[in-house]
Amino acid sequence: MDSLAFIHLAQAYDEPLPAPEPVKVNWRQVRRRSLRSILPLGIALSLFGAIAPAFALLKDGDYGAKVTQIQKRLQELGYFQADATGYYGDYTTSAVKHFQRQNGLKEDGVVGSQTEAALQATYPATPEPDTQPTVRRGDRGATVLRVQRQLSSLKYFDYRNMDGVFDAETEKAVSQFQRDRGLKVDGVVGLKTHTTLRNLTGL
C-alpha cells in the first residue's frame, strides 16, 4: 500500500500543471491610471523648477554675470574697492559681510533673498565716512564712484559722467561743494567732505 501510494503521489507531482488562463489587461484603463499617478508628480516637479531660482544663493566660489552685478552694486555703495570680476571670492564675501553688518542682516557673507533686496533698495545704509579712503584727482575706483553719485544727487555732478574716475570735472564739483558748505576748498575728498556728503545724501 505504501508503494502504491508513493507511486500515485509521484505521478501526481510529475504531471504537468495545467496552463494558466491568459490575463486580460485593459491597457486603456492602465494608461488612465498611470497618467493620473504621474501627472501630480510632473506638476510638482515643474513647480519646484519654477520656484527654485527664487531661492538661489550667491556664495563663495560662485561665478557669473549675477556675481558681477552684485559686485558692481557693492562698488556703487562704497563697499567693494576691487574690480568686478564675476568671481565670488574672499574679497566679495568680506564686502557682503560688511554690507550685511551695516544693514542689520545676518552676517554670513551669502547673498540670499534678504541681502539682495537690501542691495537693490533705493537708499541702503552705506559705509561710515571714516572707512573710506581720501580720494583726489587722478584716483579711480568705487569710492570715487560713490562720491560722484553723492555729488550727482546734490546736482553738483552730471550723473551721465559717473565712471569712478576722479578727473577735472569731479575735482571742480568737489571744490564747489566744499565752497558752498564752508569746508576747506582743496578739491580733495577727505573725512570732513566724506562726512558732509554722507549726511546730506544718506548715500
MOBEL-V130815 format. One record per residue. N is the residue number from 1. RES is the residue in one letter. PSI is psi in radians with two decimals (NA if undefined). D_LAST is the distance of its C-alpha to the last C-alpha in Angstrom with 1 decimal. Layout:
n->[N	N]
res->[RES	RES]
psi->[PSI	PSI]
d_last->[D_LAST	D_LAST]
//
This chain:
n->[1	2	3	4	5	6	7	8	9	10	11	12	13	14	15	16	17	18	19	20	21	22	23	24	25	26	27	28	29	30	31	32	33	34	35	36	37	38	39	40	41	42	43	44	45	46	47	48	49	50	51	52	53	54	55	56	57	58	59	60	61	62	63	64	65	66	67	68	69	70	71	72	73	74	75	76	77	78	79	80	81	82	83	84	85	86	87	88	89	90	91	92	93	94	95	96	97	98	99	100	101	102	103	104	105	106	107	108	109	110	111	112	113	114	115	116	117	118	119	120	121	122	123	124	125	126	127	128	129	130	131	132	133	134	135	136	137	138	139	140	141	142	143	144	145	146	147	148	149	150	151	152	153	154	155	156	157	158	159	160	161	162	163	164	165	166	167	168	169	170	171	172	173	174	175	176	177	178	179	180	181	182	183	184	185	186	187	188	189	190	191	192	193	194	195	196	197	198	199	200	201	202	203]
res->[M	D	S	L	A	F	I	H	L	A	Q	A	Y	D	E	P	L	P	A	P	E	P	V	K	V	N	W	R	Q	V	R	R	R	S	L	R	S	I	L	P	L	G	I	A	L	S	L	F	G	A	I	A	P	A	F	A	L	L	K	D	G	D	Y	G	A	K	V	T	Q	I	Q	K	R	L	Q	E	L	G	Y	F	Q	A	D	A	T	G	Y	Y	G	D	Y	T	T	S	A	V	K	H	F	Q	R	Q	N	G	L	K	E	D	G	V	V	G	S	Q	T	E	A	A	L	Q	A	T	Y	P	A	T	P	E	P	D	T	Q	P	T	V	R	R	G	D	R	G	A	T	V	L	R	V	Q	R	Q	L	S	S	L	K	Y	F	D	Y	R	N	M	D	G	V	F	D	A	E	T	E	K	A	V	S	Q	F	Q	R	D	R	G	L	K	V	D	G	V	V	G	L	K	T	H	T	T	L	R	N	L	T	G	L]
psi->[-0.71	-0.64	-0.73	-0.73	-0.70	-0.71	-0.81	-0.69	-0.74	-0.73	-0.68	-0.72	-0.47	-0.37	2.42	2.51	2.54	2.46	2.33	2.59	2.45	2.45	2.26	2.17	2.25	1.59	-0.53	-0.71	-0.67	-0.74	-0.75	-0.76	-0.73	-0.74	-0.71	-0.58	-0.58	-0.57	-0.84	-0.64	-0.73	-0.71	-0.75	-0.75	-0.70	-0.65	-0.70	-0.70	-0.62	-0.57	-0.57	-0.80	-0.49	-0.40	0.20	2.45	2.65	2.22	3.06	2.23	-0.29	2.80	2.78	-3.07	-0.62	-0.66	-0.73	-0.74	-0.75	-0.75	-0.73	-0.65	-0.71	-0.62	-0.84	-0.59	-0.06	0.26	-0.40	1.99	-0.08	3.11	2.59	1.92	-0.27	0.00	2.28	1.57	-2.79	-0.69	-0.71	-0.72	-0.76	-0.73	-0.72	-0.73	-0.73	-0.79	-0.77	-0.72	-0.72	-0.42	0.28	0.53	2.87	2.15	1.39	-0.04	0.21	2.34	1.69	-2.86	-0.71	-0.77	-0.72	-0.71	-0.70	-0.66	-0.59	-0.07	2.71	-0.81	1.24	2.81	2.44	2.93	2.68	2.56	-0.61	-0.05	-0.09	2.39	2.71	2.32	2.57	3.13	2.30	-0.35	2.83	2.79	-2.96	-0.64	-0.70	-0.74	-0.70	-0.75	-0.76	-0.69	-0.74	-0.80	-0.64	-0.72	-0.38	0.14	0.44	-0.27	2.49	2.05	-0.43	-0.27	0.21	1.91	0.04	0.20	2.13	1.56	-2.96	-0.66	-0.70	-0.75	-0.73	-0.71	-0.72	-0.77	-0.75	-0.71	-0.80	-0.72	-0.78	-0.45	0.16	0.45	2.91	2.17	1.65	-0.02	0.19	2.37	1.68	-2.81	-0.80	-0.73	-0.70	-0.82	-0.76	-0.75	-0.75	-0.77	-0.59	-0.44	-0.44	0.18	NA]
d_last->[110.4	107.5	107.9	108.0	104.9	103.1	104.1	103.0	99.7	99.2	100.0	97.6	94.7	95.7	95.9	92.7	90.4	90.4	87.6	84.7	84.3	81.3	78.2	77.0	73.2	71.6	69.0	67.6	66.9	65.4	63.0	61.9	61.5	59.5	57.3	56.7	55.8	53.6	51.7	49.7	48.8	47.7	45.5	43.9	43.2	41.7	39.5	38.4	37.7	35.5	33.6	33.2	30.3	28.2	28.5	28.1	26.1	24.5	25.5	26.8	29.4	28.3	27.8	27.3	25.1	23.2	22.3	21.2	18.9	17.3	17.0	15.4	12.7	12.2	12.3	9.6	7.2	9.0	11.7	14.6	16.1	19.3	20.6	20.5	24.1	24.5	25.9	24.5	25.6	24.9	21.8	20.2	21.5	20.0	16.5	16.9	18.2	15.3	13.0	15.7	16.1	12.6	12.9	16.6	18.2	21.5	21.0	23.4	21.6	22.7	20.8	22.6	22.0	19.7	17.4	17.5	16.7	13.6	12.5	13.3	11.6	9.5	6.5	7.6	7.1	5.9	8.7	9.9	10.2	13.9	13.7	12.5	15.6	16.5	16.6	19.0	21.1	22.6	19.9	18.3	16.3	13.0	11.5	12.8	11.4	7.8	9.0	10.8	8.2	6.4	10.1	11.1	9.2	11.0	14.2	14.8	14.8	16.5	14.5	17.8	17.9	14.8	16.8	15.4	18.3	18.1	20.9	22.5	20.4	17.1	19.0	20.3	16.9	15.7	19.1	19.0	15.6	17.2	20.4	19.0	17.3	20.4	19.1	21.5	21.6	22.0	19.5	18.3	14.8	15.8	14.7	14.9	13.0	10.2	10.3	10.7	7.8	5.5	8.1	8.3	5.2	3.8	0.0]
//
